[in-house]
Amino acid sequence: MQSKLEERGPGWSGCASLPANIFLDKNGNFGVKPIDELKSLRSKELLSVTNKSITSVNRGLAKVQGDLLEVIVELEGKDAKKFGVSVLKSPDDREHTLIYYDAENKKLKADGSNLFFPIMPYIAASSHNSS
């Protein structure tokens, strides 16, 4: 009997993605970023915060809703082992997807186990190096 991963095929199988540029940054690290033409899909900016408390940011985020949002986040975890953001939250907080960075394993992960139709328990990506 095949595992769920074997049934799905290669790691890219079933993956939805946007067109992207692949590049090497100034340190020779591999990078991927969406193509510039995707900026034309943006409408108005709903929220922009810098150097604010978590409470303040959460108050602002409570007003943001939508099924298709671009989220650009820079987090500083200092001594935290895991840190991230919760997205696709239901009004009663029973459902959400957690996107977080696991500092110990140097992996970006998504946990959709709290969804009515759960995605994989986590989706791991390789270490993220910004350009």
Helices and strands as residue ranges (DSSP letters): H 4-8, E 20-24, E 30-34, G 36-41, H 54-61, E 82-87, E 96-102, E 107-114, E 123-125
